[in-house]
Every structure is written in structure tokens, then in C-alpha cells.
Amino acid sequence: MEFQQCVSIIGAGPAGFALAADLLSHGKNVLLYSHPTHLRHANSVREKGCLQASGAMEGFADIPITTDMTEVIAFSQVVFLTVPSTGQETIIQEMKGYDLRQHILIAVPGNLLSLIKDAHMEVGNILETNLSPYSCRMEEGQLLVLGRKKRIMIAALRNDHPSGNSAGPGFRDVIQDLFPGVRLGWCSSVVEVCLSNINGVFHPLMLLMNAGRIESTGGDFLLYRDGLTPAVAAAMLGVDQVRLEIGAALGLQLESTLDVSNACYDQAFTSLVTLAQRSPPHNRLRAPAGFENRNISEDVPDVLVPWCALAGALGVDASPIAAVIVLAEMATGESFMETGRNLRKLQLDTVTRRELVARFSPPTTQHESRL
């Protein structure tokens, strides 16, 4: 695969704009796609004439924006997908009418998008990350970057695609060049990447255990610093333990949520509470104004549901995760277990435990460094 100077980005939200501005500052040409029905941030940037970034990224960026899918697909063979996972399938359906056999699609984060039946299409390869490289917010055309991650995890759906877009060393070098300032940790499968999405540990419990405060104050408090108390942290550790056990059942040596977060931001905190109090990307983050938030609508159905489903198939007790999902369902009236990325939606409902382990365990002969 040839070195890519042009990069297409689908998703004109905070993560998409942050990536576009970062790549522009590192000499890449970018084109950002905004869906015609989700133009709020794109219109704000257009009205101001450029994007203004502050915080961990400073400066102004003139970012080309389009609402034409044909244009963004033709612009580059590398396409980042930065929309929330709740919107991924809609975008994929729109992309199916194009010849993508030489394209690389990078879902940031992926949340097992590449396993969903309705997302299947003939494409060079699909890559998934566990997290976005940026902790950021956006308002009235201005981007606030609270933190830039030093490391994120990534995996390719296929490692032996005949197009040449396989996840070998040369391919990995090309992909690494598209993540300025980030060390990519290459995982053995997209399932390992999904199990490394620590948003599933942090976000749902943070909102559920602070629901009354969010609704009564309109989010007038700092979500991590004020909301991640010892009791909340204890509940998170219960969920994290199940996540680690799922990984162990697949032969994976996953890091704890605290260790993943420390690696992301080059920190060395010894507890989740200390992290919440002292980590700059976390302790300045305000709570959402209402309870209807992607920390629930995305991280419960698209992260916790697949974790819970995998645990059941592998014989791991998922009671702590199931409890969070049920509580979220009661609080919202949604049926996340049914609508989320369960085994049926991921086409794994007829796979035996042995087949699951064989498919998603790392090769026993694999000795490559993860970093």
C-alpha cells in the first residue's frame, strides 16, 4: 500500500474535526464529510470561516468540508469513520454503493462494527480502534481538546486480504503515520480491541450512579472529579474484573482499566479515584446537561452488551455487567440487550465456545510486540 498524503474523514463531530486539524498540521490533505442531517458543527465552522482549537491542540485550521459521499470516497483510499457507533451502520449503508475494494476503513472507535452482518461490504480492509485519540468537546465552531492520548489499541478485521491491505509491518507503518503523536498497540483481533474500550467501564456507571445529580443540577458539576467517588470506583472495578476474565477465557492478557488509561495519557495513578481527582483530561470534564447521553446510548448497547454476550458464550459470570445493562434499561426504557450488539447481531450466536476461542485467541506462535 502506497504512502497516503490524502485522508478522508467521515463524521463532522468533535473527534472528526480534531483528527482533521491534527492531520492538516502534519502535512496531510484532508476532506471532512458531514452528513446532510447532522450539520450543526459543520455549519458553525463554516460561519466562522475556520476551526479554532484550544487546550491540548492550539490554533486555527481551514478544514475542507463536504456533504457529498461520492466526493469523500474519491478523495482518498484511506477513510476514517469517526461517527458515534450509533450512526455507523447508517453510514455503512450509504457507502455500499461504491467500489471500496482498494479502500481502508478505520473506525474510531470500532465497537465490533466489522462483525455486524448489515455492515458487511467488499472493502480492502476494516480496522477498529478501542478509543478516539482525542478527549474533546465542541461548541459554536470552537474545539476544546482536553487531552491527547499517547497510545490506543487497533486491529484489522483481516490480516491476509488478497488486495495487499493486510496488517503486516509495512501496512502498520502506513497506518501509524495517520495517527500523529499516538503509539498504536496492535491487537490480535477486533474482539481484543473491543475488550480494550475502557469507556464501557467508566461511562455507564458514572452516569447511572450520578443520574439524580445530573437531572437535578443540569450537569452543574465535574463528572469525574465530583462523580467518581470510592463507591462508584468499586462498582467500576467489578465490571472491569469481568472484562479481564472474558479476555483470559480467550487467552488474552488484557490490562486493567487503570493501566489502559495511564498508558493513554502517560500517567501513573494508582487508583481510579486519584485519576478522577488529578488527571487533567478527566478532572475538568463537566457532566452532561441531561441523562440522555452517548455515554449510555452508545457505551451500553455497543460495548457492554457485546461484553456480556461474549461472557455468556465463554462461561464467564457477567453478573456485574448485566446489572449495569438492566439498570440502564430501567432508567431509559430502552431494550439494550435486544437492540445492542449481541451475539445474533455480531453473527456469533451459532458459534460454539471452542470455535469462539479458536477464532479470537491470539496465535500461539505470535511473538510480535504490541507496541
Secondary structure, DSSP 8 states (H G I E B T S, - for coil): ----SEEEEE--SHHHHHHHHHHHHTT-EEEEE--TT--HHHHHHHHHTSEEEEESS-EEE---EE--HHHHHHH-SEEEE-S-HHHHHHHHHHHTTS-EEEEEEEESS-TTGGG-GGG---EEEEEEESS-SEEEEEETTEEEEEEE-SEEEEEES-SS-TTS---SHHHHHHHHTTSTT-EEEE-SSHHHHHHT-THHHHHHHHHHTTHHHHHHHTS-SBHHHHH--HHHHHHHHHHHHHHHHHHHHTT-----HHHHHHHHHT---SSHHHHHHH-HHHHT-B--SSS--HHHHTTIIIIIHHHHHHHHHHT---HHHHHHHHHHHHHH---HHHHSS-TTTTT-TT--HHHHHHHHS--TT------
